[in-house]
Amino acid sequence: LHPDYWGRGYATEAGAVAVRYGFDQLGVEKLFSCILLDNDRSQAVAKRLGFRLLEERVMEYFPDEPHGIWVLDRS
């Protein structure tokens, strides 16, 4: 999104729809989100959606910066 539209709740709204889709339509038991450690805005969205930080990990496709692995259980 263009920065003029940041902070208006669009990411949280889209994330909530994705969470419902994952649990209701796909029937998964857990959802994961990989977020760069310095991406405070995305981490805030994950927290608002109920995700919790599971671990920090260096991703093979992005070896220069570790990511936070966030998880949300169906329950």
HELIX and SHEET records of a PDB file:
HELIX    1   1 PRO A    3  TYR A    5  5                                   3    
HELIX    2   2 TYR A   10  ARG A   20  1                                  11    
HELIX    3   3 TYR A   21  GLN A   25  3                                   5    
HELIX    4   4 ASP A   40  ARG A   48  1                                   9    
SHEET    1   A 3 LYS A  30  LEU A  36  0                                        
SHEET    2   A 3 PHE A  62  ASP A  73 -1                                        
SHEET    3   A 3 ARG A  52  MET A  59 -1                                        
END                                                                             
